[in-house]
Amino acid sequence: MSGLYSGGTVGGLIISSIARYGDRPAIADDTVRWSYRELGDAIGRFISVFRSVGLKKGDALSILSGNRAESWAAICAATVMGLRYTPLHPLAAEDDHAFIVADAEIDALIVETGKFAARGLAIKARTPSLKHLLSFGLVEGAVDVRAKFGEAAAAPLVDESEAEEIVWLAYTGGTTGRSKGVILPHRSMVATALAVYSDWDWPADIRYLAATPISHAAGVNMYPIMMRGGFTRLVQGFEIESYCRVIAEEKINTLFLVPTLIYALIDAAAVHSRYDLRSLEMIVYGAAPMSPDRLREAMGIFGPVFVQLYGQTEAPQCITSLRKIDHDLGNPRRLGSCGRPNPLVEVKLLDSDLKEVAVGEPGEICVRGPQVMDGYWKRPEATAETLRGGWLHTGDVAVSDADGYLYIVDRTKDMIISGGFNIYPREVEDALMAHHAVASAAVIGIPDDKWGEAVKAFVVLKSGANNSAAELQAHVKEKRGAPWSPKSIDFVDAIPVTGLGKIDRKVLRAPYWEGRTRGVA
């Protein structure tokens, strides 16, 4: 593409932010606190380190680490010097990591010391194509980039990337089998940053807390924050006591959480009530649907500070937004919406013939715009299927109302056909979670000789509750109707989730569908 119409690069975004904001606080973890100028120096040092081990423009880098400032500086360095970055989720299994490193043709892998050291060595042993194993700190068999970092002179920050080159090769969550590499060029990530920058209700002086992995959505949010000259505080995982303490100590005003973590937070009143959390101005949630009843509960505690995102790896972060003003307690139905489309993307609900459905009718959410992926890495058939007709097919089914708000019914593949009724798990889950005793719930279809598939629920009760399955079944029947009432309910201590915070239906389905034609996808 001609440079006249390039649309910018993530490398340019990073360099511009460092130049603009100099001595403003940029990023901190439990041991490091850097201004934008100091972050720029760290990025320059990592560029020198990467060049010293032989990495060059066009090579591929992965990092396996918790949330730390060094990781972000290394990601930024890779971006500026034109490397291709592939995230690895810290909670994923060794098989998944080894598959991604091989499939993405990674040249260099950086691992954190401690629990990730052995994993890095195992991946290297399983992946002959991996040229360089690097580490933050001393790991036998790896090159210690931290030691090299201390000796290196910072390279000048000169953007070597181009708009149509791959900046992130990000793998899907893999809840339906082997994950696929999503090709995100600089053009896509810059468009995502601009969409998020413009469409969310950011505080004037952003102070953002990232507890979920910056290798994924929490890190994508850092690009618009850098554009705004904001501050990011990194913590290693979500532990309610320390999480609330950091909010209070750092006067954090912006959070990003998946719904399961918000549920845990609001249920821990004995903890969060001990800390001053009044600095919070925006809590962004996404990655999975949130129960409207639990959202109302959260608003009662934290106030009108919630913003919902809807996106997916193939079109990150901002297909639609439900902004603060849309979280209207006087309009309870709207709390179940994922919002309106971002102005920078085109969104339609289409039927199987690619015709737009009428208001109130279910259709697949289909997207066009600059943030949409280029396709799947080395998977032309999957690319053609997902981008058929010139649209990104999200696999999510939604209805729209007369005001243009979208309401996701569920994933197309998750639909349960029971006795001729099409039942979406989200409908049953929302009904269950409207019950005062239910903390969280997950629903699947299981084989049934009479109904074809039967609705089965897994329920976590709130502390002290001992309600029966019959009571909850009657509750759903009253809320939704008899076909939606679960034929069986298992009470569990926790709902399994993927590393990205989504209900892991594959794990829930596996015992029931083993050896059957439907599979567990």
NUZALUM-931869 format. One line per field, with one value per residue (C-alpha): y, z, x; residue number from 1. Coordinates in pm, 1 decimal. Example, Ala and Ser with C-alpha at 12.3 -4.5 7.8 and 13.67 -1.06 7.14 Angstrom:
BEGIN
yy	c(-450.0|-106.0)
zz	c(780.0|714.0)
xx	c(1230.0|1367.0)
seq	c(1|2)
end
This chain:
BEGIN
yy	c(0.0|349.6|533.7|823.8|610.3|386.4|463.7|466.9|199.3|83.2|160.8|520.1|534.7|418.6|658.9|951.4|881.5|869.6|1196.3|1372.5|1268.7|1252.1|1276.4|1173.5|838.6|560.3|216.2|41.9|-307.6|-429.4|-344.6|-94.8|252.1|424.7|759.3|771.9|881.2|585.7|348.5|482.0|415.4|58.0|2.6|128.0|-106.4|-404.4|-316.0|-327.2|-661.1|-814.3|-705.5|-846.9|-1196.1|-1171.0|-1067.6|-846.9|-695.0|-965.4|-1214.4|-1345.6|-1307.5|-1461.1|-1386.9|-1614.2|-1400.6|-1251.5|-882.6|-691.3|-363.7|-543.6|-751.4|-443.3|-272.6|-585.1|-600.8|-232.2|-285.7|-572.8|-354.4|-57.6|-271.9|-451.0|-791.6|-1003.2|-1057.4|-1361.4|-1356.1|-1665.4|-1681.5|-1745.7|-1989.0|-2207.1|-2562.4|-2670.0|-2840.8|-2516.2|-2312.7|-2560.3|-2574.5|-2194.4|-2146.8|-2404.7|-2296.9|-1925.4|-2000.5|-1814.3|-1724.2|-1611.5|-1690.8|-1492.2|-1658.7|-1528.8|-1702.3|-1921.3|-2118.4|-2034.4|-2141.3|-2513.4|-2442.4|-2247.3|-2529.6|-2782.4|-2573.0|-2537.4|-2915.3|-2975.1|-2704.3|-2745.0|-2439.1|-2208.8|-2040.6|-1840.2|-1906.8|-1587.3|-1509.1|-1226.3|-1332.4|-1636.7|-1957.0|-2236.0|-2293.1|-1947.9|-1608.3|-1366.8|-1054.8|-874.1|-897.1|-780.2|-505.2|-358.3|-334.9|-219.9|134.0|241.7|235.0|539.5|483.2|472.3|308.3|23.8|-115.0|-64.6|-40.0|-364.7|-577.7|-815.0|-662.8|-922.7|-1281.6|-1355.5|-1699.3|-1756.5|-1899.9|-2253.5|-2346.5|-2537.4|-2725.4|-2607.6|-2231.0|-2034.5|-1756.5|-1428.6|-1198.3|-843.8|-587.0|-249.9|-100.3|-316.9|-241.5|133.6|132.2|-60.7|191.9|481.6|311.9|244.1|591.0|759.9|538.5|467.6|704.8|752.2|966.7|1286.6|1155.1|777.1|554.2|198.9|-125.6|-439.6|-769.0|-988.8|-1074.6|-786.4|-1054.3|-1026.3|-771.9|-590.4|-512.9|-400.1|-136.9|5.0|150.7|407.4|474.0|560.4|784.7|969.5|989.5|767.5|548.8|167.9|-24.7|-394.2|-663.3|-1037.2|-1192.9|-1115.8|-1153.0|-945.8|-808.7|-691.1|-575.5|-345.1|-223.3|-121.6|65.0|263.1|328.2|424.1|608.7|388.0|519.6|264.5|-112.6|-386.8|-706.8|-1009.0|-1070.5|-1364.4|-1136.1|-865.8|-1126.8|-1228.6|-864.1|-775.7|-1095.6|-1000.8|-709.0|-781.4|-707.2|-422.6|-230.0|-188.7|12.8|353.7|273.7|608.5|693.8|450.5|631.3|358.0|-20.2|-182.7|-536.3|-779.8|-1113.7|-1283.9|-1182.2|-1036.7|-1113.4|-800.0|-873.8|-900.6|-586.5|-399.8|-530.3|-406.1|-62.9|-44.9|-84.9|110.7|351.2|440.4|367.6|64.7|38.5|-284.2|-382.9|-641.9|-760.9|-1071.1|-1154.4|-1117.5|-759.0|-656.6|-474.7|-244.1|-384.8|-237.3|-43.4|0.4|329.9|466.8|657.3|336.5|158.6|296.3|137.1|284.3|71.0|-272.6|-453.7|-242.8|-378.7|-700.7|-524.8|-520.2|-166.9|10.5|-40.9|167.7|446.4|322.1|-18.7|-136.4|-394.7|-585.2|-880.8|-1121.8|-1446.6|-1750.5|-1590.7|-1275.2|-1077.3|-829.0|-940.5|-722.1|-543.8|-797.4|-1096.6|-1301.8|-1276.6|-1332.9|-1030.5|-951.5|-679.1|-473.2|-209.7|-126.5|-323.0|-656.5|-918.5|-1001.5|-1370.0|-1682.2|-1780.1|-2068.5|-2155.1|-2038.7|-2245.7|-2108.2|-1756.5|-1793.4|-1926.0|-1656.6|-1369.8|-1497.8|-1237.9|-961.4|-971.8|-1098.6|-1361.3|-1347.8|-1663.0|-1462.6|-1439.2|-1115.9|-918.8|-540.3|-303.3|3.3|224.6|25.1|-158.7|-517.2|-804.1|-1113.0|-1427.6|-1664.7|-1833.3|-2012.5|-2333.6|-2322.4|-2336.3|-2625.7|-2791.7|-2952.9|-3094.9|-2872.7|-2554.5|-2348.5|-2257.3|-2041.7|-2102.5|-1727.7|-1711.4|-1982.6|-1848.6|-1500.4|-1648.4|-1854.9|-1558.3|-1347.5|-1573.1|-1413.0|-1722.2|-1776.8|-1639.3|-1776.8|-2033.7|-2215.3|-2407.5|-2671.4|-2921.4|-3291.1|-3597.0|-3698.1|-3988.5|-3807.2|-3443.5|-3486.6|-3252.0|-3162.9|-2838.1|-2896.1|-2627.7|-2591.2|-2348.0|-2181.1|-2066.7|-1758.4|-1811.5|-1946.7|-2041.3|-2397.2|-2367.2|-2681.6|-2772.5|-2791.7|-2432.6|-2305.5|-2511.1|-2359.5|-2013.6|-2053.9|-2198.1|-1892.2|-1648.6|-1809.3|-2101.6|-2478.0|-2560.5|-2336.7|-2493.0|-2716.9|-3087.2|-3125.1|-2893.5|-2970.8|-2750.6|-2677.9|-2470.5|-2291.1|-2266.9|-2363.9|-2075.6|-2040.6|-1830.2|-1539.5|-1561.1|-1723.9|-2018.8|-2329.4|-2521.3|-2770.1|-2891.0|-2904.3|-3094.6|-3346.7|-3614.1|-3614.6|-3606.8|-3838.0|-4066.1|-3897.2|-3729.7|-3382.8|-3354.8|-3111.1|-2800.4)
zz	c(0.0|-79.3|217.4|132.6|258.4|507.8|812.0|1044.4|1241.7|1599.9|1603.6|1511.4|1783.1|2046.8|1938.1|1922.6|2274.4|2421.2|2250.2|2358.6|2722.6|2833.8|3211.9|3269.7|3451.4|3195.6|3355.9|3684.0|3828.9|4175.9|4122.5|3833.2|3780.3|3449.8|3294.9|2920.3|2871.7|3079.5|2893.2|2567.9|2699.0|2791.5|2446.3|2286.4|2502.9|2406.1|2039.4|2091.8|2277.2|2007.0|1736.6|1934.0|1929.5|1556.5|1538.4|1244.2|1075.4|972.4|1243.1|1497.8|1877.6|2158.3|2529.3|2813.6|3123.7|3381.2|3376.0|3404.5|3265.3|3097.1|2893.3|2765.2|2676.3|2486.9|2297.9|2206.1|2094.8|1870.3|1721.0|1650.8|1484.2|1261.4|1429.7|1432.4|1789.5|1894.2|2243.7|2465.4|2740.7|3078.5|3187.0|2874.6|2872.4|2741.5|2438.6|2340.9|2383.3|2184.4|1907.4|1875.9|1878.9|1600.6|1398.3|1415.2|1313.4|1614.4|1595.9|1957.2|2278.7|2600.4|2926.4|3280.2|3549.6|3802.9|3684.5|3315.2|3298.7|3273.7|3025.7|2802.4|2803.2|2725.1|2433.1|2298.2|2317.4|2131.2|1867.4|1657.8|1449.4|1753.7|1711.1|2033.5|2391.2|2593.6|2953.7|3194.3|3445.9|3476.1|3320.0|3235.4|2860.2|2779.8|2701.1|2989.7|2818.3|3152.4|3186.7|2827.7|2887.8|3168.5|2942.1|2623.1|2488.3|2392.0|2015.1|1862.5|1826.7|1450.4|1323.0|1088.1|1060.5|778.5|789.6|605.4|779.1|1057.5|1402.0|1611.8|1507.0|1785.4|1838.9|1910.7|2244.5|2109.9|2286.5|1972.4|1897.5|1782.4|1794.9|1475.8|1418.5|1346.2|1116.9|1253.3|1050.5|1191.9|1012.0|1217.5|1555.1|1490.7|1389.0|1708.0|1921.2|1754.6|1795.3|2165.1|2214.7|2071.8|2185.1|2554.6|2846.9|2945.2|3246.8|3170.7|3342.3|3290.7|3570.8|3448.4|3642.3|3438.5|3623.3|3331.7|3093.9|2889.9|2633.4|2536.4|2563.9|2868.3|2663.1|2353.2|2576.3|2654.0|2303.8|2336.7|2693.6|2561.2|2299.5|2587.1|2801.9|3065.7|3334.6|3353.9|3676.6|3623.0|3880.0|3859.9|3847.6|4030.8|4408.9|4557.8|4864.3|4680.9|4382.3|4599.1|4787.1|4462.7|4344.5|4667.4|4687.6|4321.3|4291.6|3994.5|3790.2|3504.6|3523.9|3264.1|3394.4|3259.5|3415.6|3630.3|3807.4|3857.9|4018.9|4251.7|4340.1|4421.7|4626.1|4839.2|5017.2|5334.3|5137.3|4899.8|5169.0|5360.8|5078.6|4931.8|4573.0|4501.5|4247.4|3998.6|3698.5|3431.5|3463.9|3121.5|3093.9|2805.7|2666.3|2780.5|2847.1|3186.6|3366.0|3368.6|3725.8|3845.6|3646.6|3829.9|4158.2|4057.0|3965.6|4310.5|4462.9|4225.4|4060.3|3692.8|3583.6|3357.0|2986.3|2789.8|2492.4|2232.4|1997.7|1910.3|1812.4|1446.0|1508.3|1843.8|2131.0|1971.7|1731.6|1964.2|2291.5|2563.8|2717.1|3066.2|2958.5|2811.5|3146.6|3237.0|3540.9|3418.9|3104.5|3246.8|2912.0|2778.5|3046.6|2843.7|2528.5|2396.9|2272.0|1939.4|1662.9|1677.6|1415.5|1254.7|1161.4|961.0|1139.5|1004.0|1124.6|831.7|762.4|595.0|252.2|357.9|368.5|650.3|897.4|1025.2|1361.4|1635.3|1418.1|1497.9|1260.3|1268.5|1361.8|1053.1|1039.8|787.1|865.0|905.1|1227.2|1071.5|1039.7|712.4|763.7|943.9|934.5|689.9|686.8|355.2|383.8|728.6|604.8|305.6|526.5|793.8|542.9|291.0|105.6|207.5|575.0|891.5|1025.2|1403.8|1478.5|1728.0|1688.9|1792.0|1753.8|1725.1|1862.6|1697.2|1853.3|1702.4|2018.5|1967.3|2200.1|2163.1|2186.1|2178.7|1966.8|1665.6|1761.5|2120.7|2025.5|2186.0|1983.1|2235.3|2129.6|1821.1|2019.8|1948.1|2289.7|2345.4|2667.4|2735.6|2772.6|3038.5|3214.2|3245.3|3385.6|3641.9|3746.1|3801.7|4104.2|4425.0|4532.8|4213.4|4187.9|3841.5|3596.4|3275.0|3043.2|2776.7|2574.6|2646.2|2452.0|2531.1|2376.6|2404.4|2330.3|2110.1|2341.2|2698.8|2873.0|3154.2|3396.6|3624.5|3910.3|4173.6|4466.1|4669.7|5008.9|5260.1|4999.6|4985.6|4726.3|4546.6|4180.2|4169.5|4291.6|4025.0|3754.0|3850.8|3849.9|3492.1|3379.9|3515.9|3364.4|3020.1|2974.8|3011.8|2721.3|2874.3|3221.3|3274.7|3281.6|3529.3|3746.4|3897.4|4186.7|4157.5|4338.2|4022.5|3653.4|3431.5|3218.0|2945.3|2994.9|2840.6|3096.6|2875.5|2996.1|2881.8|2735.4|2574.1|2920.0|3040.7|2732.9|2706.8|2947.2|2776.6|2408.2|2401.8|2100.3|1958.4|1619.1|1751.0|1908.9|2183.9|1977.9)
xx	c(0.0|122.9|269.2|37.9|-251.9|-71.6|-285.9|13.3|197.2|202.6|575.7|496.5|229.8|479.8|756.0|511.9|381.5|732.7|826.5|507.9|489.9|856.4|854.2|492.8|453.7|408.7|422.7|497.1|497.1|591.3|960.6|989.2|839.3|917.0|831.1|767.3|1127.3|1254.0|1021.9|1169.7|1519.7|1420.6|1270.1|1592.2|1799.7|1584.1|1626.8|2005.0|1975.7|1756.8|1997.6|2290.9|2138.2|2069.9|1703.5|1610.1|1307.0|1060.6|1162.3|910.2|912.0|705.0|714.3|600.1|580.3|350.4|260.9|587.8|718.6|1011.2|766.6|586.1|914.3|1023.0|691.1|727.3|1087.6|983.7|711.5|939.6|1207.4|955.9|937.8|622.0|495.7|290.7|135.9|148.6|-110.8|58.2|-215.5|-215.7|-82.0|258.8|101.6|-71.4|246.5|456.4|195.7|181.6|560.3|596.1|292.7|381.4|742.0|880.0|1248.9|1298.9|1112.6|1165.0|1061.8|1042.5|1246.3|1067.0|765.7|817.7|1184.0|1110.0|829.7|1066.5|1322.7|1048.5|922.2|1276.0|1326.6|999.4|1050.0|1367.4|1273.3|1303.8|1643.5|1677.7|1564.5|1600.2|1508.2|1436.3|1702.2|1924.1|1786.3|2031.4|2025.2|1886.1|2040.9|1977.8|1844.6|1825.6|2205.8|2252.7|1995.6|2205.1|2510.9|2339.4|2326.3|1977.0|1927.7|1757.1|1382.5|1336.7|1018.9|1112.2|758.0|508.9|129.4|51.3|313.9|208.4|251.9|62.9|2.4|-244.7|-392.9|-760.7|-866.2|-885.2|-1212.5|-1320.5|-999.0|-656.8|-630.6|-571.7|-319.7|-499.3|-299.3|-320.9|-125.5|-20.3|-318.9|-555.7|-396.0|-375.1|-743.5|-825.5|-635.6|-818.1|-1156.2|-1096.3|-946.1|-1255.3|-1542.5|-1485.0|-1544.5|-1179.8|-1090.6|-898.9|-583.6|-579.8|-447.5|-508.0|-470.7|-390.7|-433.0|-535.5|-248.4|-103.7|-20.0|-386.8|-672.0|-533.2|-222.4|-411.4|-574.7|-230.5|-188.9|-471.8|-355.9|-8.6|-170.9|-339.6|-24.5|-182.1|-26.2|-47.2|6.0|73.8|-5.7|55.7|-289.1|-610.0|-603.6|-883.9|-703.3|-390.7|-597.6|-808.4|-501.6|-327.8|-641.1|-644.2|-268.4|-223.0|-557.3|-642.5|-935.2|-957.9|-1000.7|-1039.2|-1198.0|-1381.1|-1725.2|-1611.9|-1361.6|-1625.5|-1850.5|-1566.9|-1503.9|-1865.2|-1907.6|-1605.0|-1771.0|-1572.4|-1255.9|-1343.9|-1530.5|-1200.8|-1039.6|-1111.7|-1209.1|-1374.9|-1105.1|-1264.4|-1413.4|-1430.5|-1456.2|-1436.8|-1567.6|-1579.3|-1452.3|-1775.1|-2137.7|-2224.6|-2548.5|-2770.0|-2874.3|-2515.2|-2427.9|-2703.9|-2555.9|-2208.7|-2344.9|-2500.9|-2155.1|-1928.5|-2171.1|-2228.6|-1872.1|-1916.7|-1830.6|-1873.5|-1662.5|-1748.4|-1478.0|-1282.1|-926.7|-1022.9|-1148.0|-1004.4|-1170.1|-1421.5|-1680.1|-1943.2|-1941.7|-2202.3|-2097.4|-2161.3|-2471.2|-2615.8|-2597.8|-2939.1|-3103.1|-3431.7|-3400.5|-3314.3|-3330.1|-3046.6|-2812.6|-2819.5|-2697.5|-2340.1|-2401.5|-2392.4|-2134.7|-1820.7|-1836.5|-1513.6|-1658.9|-1957.9|-2172.0|-2471.9|-2677.2|-2691.4|-2872.5|-2715.6|-2775.1|-2586.3|-2910.2|-2962.9|-3229.7|-3511.3|-3505.8|-3572.7|-3476.7|-3164.4|-2869.6|-2495.4|-2286.6|-2078.6|-1814.6|-1618.3|-1359.1|-990.1|-943.1|-1050.9|-775.6|-605.5|-690.3|-570.0|-203.4|-145.1|-518.3|-663.5|-982.5|-1064.7|-986.7|-1218.2|-1498.2|-1469.1|-1432.6|-1688.4|-1889.6|-1652.6|-1756.0|-1589.4|-1831.2|-1800.2|-2000.3|-2209.5|-2586.3|-2759.6|-3078.8|-3101.5|-3360.9|-3508.9|-3238.4|-2951.1|-2841.6|-2729.3|-2817.1|-2599.7|-2806.2|-2509.2|-2246.4|-2394.2|-2214.3|-2344.5|-2712.8|-2902.1|-3179.6|-3412.2|-3746.5|-3742.4|-3673.2|-3360.4|-3222.4|-2916.5|-2719.2|-2698.2|-3077.6|-3078.6|-2768.1|-2920.1|-3240.5|-3048.3|-2834.8|-3144.9|-3208.1|-3084.9|-2890.3|-2688.7|-2335.4|-2257.4|-2387.3|-2299.0|-2529.7|-2466.9|-2668.1|-2617.8|-2742.7|-3099.2|-3292.6|-3626.2|-3538.0|-3229.4|-3044.4|-3129.8|-3044.4|-2793.1|-2678.6|-2378.1|-2441.9|-2224.5|-2437.5|-2357.0|-2198.3|-2451.5|-2713.7|-2849.3|-3125.9|-3239.0|-3221.9|-3602.3|-3630.6|-3393.6|-3563.9|-3898.6|-3741.4|-3613.1|-3945.6|-4123.0|-3869.8|-3827.7|-4065.4|-4054.8|-3816.9|-3548.6|-3569.5|-3264.7|-3343.3|-3056.4|-2843.6|-2505.0|-2393.4|-2019.5|-1758.8|-1643.3|-1724.8|-1428.4|-1308.6|-1049.6|-739.4|-932.5|-1213.9|-1476.8|-1685.4|-1499.5|-1792.4|-1555.0|-1447.8|-1808.9|-1931.5|-1648.7|-1784.0|-2124.2|-2029.8|-1728.9|-1748.4|-2056.7|-2088.9|-2172.5|-1830.0|-1750.0|-1678.8)
seq	c(1|2|3|4|5|6|7|8|9|10|11|12|13|14|15|16|17|18|19|20|21|22|23|24|25|26|27|28|29|30|31|32|33|34|35|36|37|38|39|40|41|42|43|44|45|46|47|48|49|50|51|52|53|54|55|56|57|58|59|60|61|62|63|64|65|66|67|68|69|70|71|72|73|74|75|76|77|78|79|80|81|82|83|84|85|86|87|88|89|90|91|92|93|94|95|96|97|98|99|100|101|102|103|104|105|106|107|108|109|110|111|112|113|114|115|116|117|118|119|120|121|122|123|124|125|126|127|128|129|130|131|132|133|134|135|136|137|138|139|140|141|142|143|144|145|146|147|148|149|150|151|152|153|154|155|156|157|158|159|160|161|162|163|164|165|166|167|168|169|170|171|172|173|174|175|176|177|178|179|180|181|182|183|184|185|186|187|188|189|190|191|192|193|194|195|196|197|198|199|200|201|202|203|204|205|206|207|208|209|210|211|212|213|214|215|216|217|218|219|220|221|222|223|224|225|226|227|228|229|230|231|232|233|234|235|236|237|238|239|240|241|242|243|244|245|246|247|248|249|250|251|252|253|254|255|256|257|258|259|260|261|262|263|264|265|266|267|268|269|270|271|272|273|274|275|276|277|278|279|280|281|282|283|284|285|286|287|288|289|290|291|292|293|294|295|296|297|298|299|300|301|302|303|304|305|306|307|308|309|310|311|312|313|314|315|316|317|318|319|320|321|322|323|324|325|326|327|328|329|330|331|332|333|334|335|336|337|338|339|340|341|342|343|344|345|346|347|348|349|350|351|352|353|354|355|356|357|358|359|360|361|362|363|364|365|366|367|368|369|370|371|372|373|374|375|376|377|378|379|380|381|382|383|384|385|386|387|388|389|390|391|392|393|394|395|396|397|398|399|400|401|402|403|404|405|406|407|408|409|410|411|412|413|414|415|416|417|418|419|420|421|422|423|424|425|426|427|428|429|430|431|432|433|434|435|436|437|438|439|440|441|442|443|444|445|446|447|448|449|450|451|452|453|454|455|456|457|458|459|460|461|462|463|464|465|466|467|468|469|470|471|472|473|474|475|476|477|478|479|480|481|482|483|484|485|486|487|488|489|490|491|492|493|494|495|496|497|498|499|500|501|502|503|504|505|506|507|508|509|510|511|512|513|514|515|516|517|518|519|520|521)
end
